Each structure stands twice: as C-alpha cells, then as structure tokens.
Amino acid sequence: RGLAMAPSASAPAEGGPKDAPEGPDDETEVVEEQRVYGCDVIQEASVLLELPQVCAATAQALFHRFYARRSFMRHDVRHVAMGVLFLAAKVEESPRRIRDVLNVFNALFQLRDGEKELQPIDLHSSKYANMKTLVLNTERDVLAELGFILYTEHPHKFILNYVKLLCTDPALEKPLAQLAWNVINDSARTTVCLRFSPEAICCAAISMAARSLGLPLPTKPPWWEIFDVSKDDVDQVCGVMVDLYGRTKAKYVHLKGQRPTAAALRAAPSSGPLVSGDEAAQPRTTGDMTPDQRAAVGEVAPGLDTAAPPPRSGPVGAANG
C-alpha cells in the first residue's frame, strides 16, 4: 500500500559528520512531540494554501515514512514539513508556488514561536534563498529515500461507503461520517498509517464516532469482520488516538545536532566507534576506570539514594528543557 521504501544512496541533506549514525529514533516523548508538531503545521499550512485534504494526508504519510528511516537529530522537522507538503501538492496535482509555501510556513513558524508581529519574508533576502534551498533539498532527499514510491491509499476513500452500510438511521448518517472523517484526519498525526491498513483505520474511526454519538453497531456478526479487519487492530488504533487526544499542543524543539538516540546507534553500521577518537578513549563507567580515576571522580557509596546523572545517549528531552 505504498509503504515500500528503497535504500537511499544520497548524502545527508542537512550536513553533519558523514560518519554519524543515521536511523529511526526511539519513541521518546520529545520525538513523539516533534512528530505531532510536524503534522500539525502541515495540516495548518495546507488550509492556508487552500489545498484539498488529500494533499495534507499525503504529505503527512510521506513525513512519517521519511522519519521511519531517518532521524529527527539529522533532519529538522520544520524543513521536512515544508518539503513534504511542497512535494505532496505536486503528487496530488495541486501544485503551489514555492514562494507561497515559504510565506505560509514562515508565518506559521512565527505564530508557533509566540511572535506578536509577523514579519513577512523578503523575496530578495538571503533568508528566502536559504529556505528555498532547504525545501528543494528536502524534496530531493524524500524522493531518494522513498525510492520515488509516493502512492498512498488513504482511509478517507472508504468512510462514506462504510457508514452507509452500518448506519440504519439516515438522520445519524451525516454526523457519523463527519465525526469519523475528523478522527481519520487526526490519525494522520500518528504512525498508524504505517502500521495498519486504511480499512482498519477507517473502522477505528467509525467505532470512536459511533461511541461518541451513542450509536450501536452490529455485533452478530461483528461489523468489523465485514471489512476484513480484526478487532485487535481496531482496538490498537483507538488506543493510539486516545493517547493523541490526551496530549497538549505540541511545541517545536530544535533537535538537529543532538547526540543520536539508541535506535540510531543500533541502526548504524558497526564500522568502529561512533564518536571521535578522543571521546572513544574515555572510560564509560567507573568499572572501566583505574583506581586513580575512580578516586578523582568520587564513587557513590552503596545504599545512598542519590540522583544519577542523565545518560550520555539517552532521551534528548532533558537537554532541551
């Protein structure tokens, strides 16, 4: 269903050491927040650019597919959000001028950062030239990473037919379809599009919408089996959506240049140390130290309740406040 991803032979788009590890990130809180943030600004920008909803959904799917292989530490979420929406608009035959895309995102980023007075971007400035280059480079790297396989099948195409089959009350048909449509739009902020079929996402949206309206659905036979969907998949998607609705509004965190996560370290080829020679030579634990080194740093006596320092390669949330 358009989820195949070919290996990328291109160099990293946004600089950094060439031998730095690259791979998906651990699903830490800060990574999950940036994932939601990126999809939020894609949705908002698509509305301001007067793009059809399918463009936003395609851009969000490309966004998730790209970060399934790449790290937030190497590819800034704002740059990728701009690049995938610019690309998705062309994929869905609703292209927009790059100057319009940059102006909209520039205004959104200022609003998200709490700026009271918006400063329009000067088309003759170096800032505009740099942003344009970033978008074009990101578009190129997304295409290379996904192997030019950009087709995505969205759950939206099933929702109206499913609702007509399940809803026996014509008066509730439109409210049920609208609520389920909203849930599907919100689901694009999560990775369910990579983990579950469009039919499963559609059934989960109908289940949540029907529960909100107090509308009973057939159980004999179970209604989800009509669409060849398992109850476990429906429950898992609903659980992801409940977690999403319990989150606060996502904020931007600059992660580019941070130390790679454990997942990125595992994904990197084992061709020597992933740090500089001087850093690799440093002892990692007190067990690796000589007696003189342990005396210098001062080991904590057993039994004392002290706060341990954060791990060097742990979540980056603490580093960003």
Secondary structure by P-SEA (a helix, b strand, c coil): ccccccccccccccccccccccccccccaaaaaaaaaaaaaaaaaaaaacccaaaaaaaaaaaaaaaaccccccccaaaaaaaaaaaaaaaacccccaaaaaaaaaaaaaaaaccccccccccccaaaaaaaaaaaaaaaaaaaaaccccbbbbccccaaaaaaaccccccaaaaaaaaaaaaaaaaccccccccccaaaaaaaaaaaaaaaacccccccccccccccccaaaaaaaaaaaaaaaaccbbbbbbcccccccaaaaaacccccccccccccccccccccccaaaaaaacccccccccccccccccccccccc
